């Protein structure tokens, strides 16, 4: 499948009182990687809007393995796992220095026709075609 990696450095404002990245900031890191993956596919959020579909996240799962600390550099890898009936993206957050896995996550998004608000049971051809062009 298609994978994109970004690098993030934990900032002071990301921390909680225990001096580790607050658990609520992890979805922001995932969002940055997801946007990079969607841009790689050629179907970023503006493209989604132009195509007449919204893609709300209907499920988010996170497994915190080790904490991220202030100034720690991490790689966030986003991998397209499913696309024909839903958009499922798997994530790994890895320490840049050691390569150690710090977090595992998954998001699931479903296509919704913007005009009617109707849920689509299959991904629209505009997305499927773009992905299939990138696959071997």
Legacy VTK file of the C-alpha trace (Angstrom):
# vtk DataFile Version 3.0
C-alpha trace
ASCII
DATASET POLYDATA
POINTS 136 float
0.000 0.000 0.000
0.912 3.660 0.047
2.890 5.053 3.008
4.001 8.585 3.856
6.233 9.651 6.741
6.530 13.057 8.373
8.772 14.264 11.180
7.429 16.043 14.252
9.299 17.553 17.209
7.433 17.604 20.522
7.026 21.209 21.658
6.596 22.633 25.164
2.918 23.399 24.462
2.309 19.701 23.653
3.192 18.586 27.197
1.019 17.753 30.173
1.942 18.329 33.863
3.934 15.053 33.829
6.240 16.529 31.136
5.187 14.103 28.396
3.066 14.804 25.325
-0.555 15.022 26.476
-2.614 12.152 25.075
-5.043 14.557 23.393
-2.280 15.948 21.140
-1.573 12.653 19.404
-4.547 12.990 16.993
-2.985 16.255 15.753
0.209 14.370 14.843
-1.913 11.746 13.052
-3.787 14.482 11.180
-0.534 15.937 9.850
0.513 12.514 8.545
-2.973 11.808 7.160
-2.944 15.103 5.225
0.467 14.228 3.758
-0.841 10.797 2.724
-3.997 12.238 1.152
-1.890 14.827 -0.706
0.340 11.996 -1.992
-2.794 10.254 -3.301
-3.964 13.525 -4.882
-7.142 13.616 -2.815
-6.550 16.087 0.009
-9.396 17.798 1.844
-9.915 20.508 -0.820
-10.080 17.755 -3.476
-12.637 15.883 -1.375
-14.793 18.983 -1.132
-14.566 19.656 -4.872
-15.551 16.049 -5.603
-18.735 16.443 -3.541
-17.828 14.203 -0.608
-17.072 14.706 3.047
-14.990 12.070 4.838
-15.688 12.239 8.594
-13.598 10.144 10.931
-15.945 7.570 12.449
-13.363 5.621 14.453
-10.023 6.495 16.054
-7.939 3.957 17.958
-4.685 4.705 19.745
-2.278 2.426 21.566
0.234 4.368 23.632
3.385 2.253 23.911
5.915 4.783 25.263
5.603 8.509 25.998
6.913 11.259 23.762
8.930 13.841 25.677
9.837 17.492 25.147
12.033 18.128 22.067
11.886 14.475 21.058
11.909 14.022 17.290
9.477 11.411 16.024
8.472 10.010 12.631
4.774 9.564 12.013
4.117 6.977 9.306
0.634 6.852 7.747
-0.201 3.812 5.624
-3.319 3.344 3.541
-4.791 0.034 4.755
-8.255 0.000 3.100
-9.921 2.190 0.505
-12.683 0.377 -1.408
-15.509 0.670 1.154
-13.953 3.013 3.668
-10.720 4.865 4.149
-8.678 3.145 6.861
-5.247 4.501 7.674
-2.777 2.788 10.005
-0.162 4.864 11.843
3.077 4.262 13.661
4.862 6.924 15.664
8.548 6.061 15.936
11.435 7.674 17.781
13.751 9.171 15.150
16.937 8.296 17.041
16.213 4.664 17.955
13.421 3.659 15.575
11.470 2.397 18.584
7.670 2.294 18.188
6.044 4.785 20.565
2.424 4.716 19.395
0.189 2.654 17.116
-3.066 4.059 15.759
-5.815 3.626 13.179
-8.447 5.978 11.789
-11.500 5.053 9.734
-13.302 7.534 7.502
-16.503 7.015 5.512
-17.628 8.885 2.418
-20.710 11.055 2.800
-22.346 12.737 -0.205
-22.073 16.421 0.724
-25.262 17.499 -1.066
-27.582 14.944 0.552
-25.703 13.907 3.688
-26.159 10.310 2.592
-23.581 7.736 3.701
-21.888 5.915 0.821
-21.479 2.157 1.201
-18.574 2.174 -1.262
-15.787 4.660 -1.748
-16.514 6.958 -4.691
-14.702 6.212 -7.967
-12.785 9.511 -7.762
-10.814 8.153 -4.772
-10.548 4.545 -5.950
-9.198 5.616 -9.363
-6.538 7.881 -7.837
-5.309 5.129 -5.514
-5.269 2.420 -8.183
-3.102 4.641 -10.391
-0.476 4.730 -7.622
-0.472 1.007 -6.861
1.815 -1.422 -8.721
LINES 1 137
136 0 1 2 3 4 5 6 7 8 9 10 11 12 13 14 15 16 17 18 19 20 21 22 23 24 25 26 27 28 29 30 31 32 33 34 35 36 37 38 39 40 41 42 43 44 45 46 47 48 49 50 51 52 53 54 55 56 57 58 59 60 61 62 63 64 65 66 67 68 69 70 71 72 73 74 75 76 77 78 79 80 81 82 83 84 85 86 87 88 89 90 91 92 93 94 95 96 97 98 99 100 101 102 103 104 105 106 107 108 109 110 111 112 113 114 115 116 117 118 119 120 121 122 123 124 125 126 127 128 129 130 131 132 133 134 135
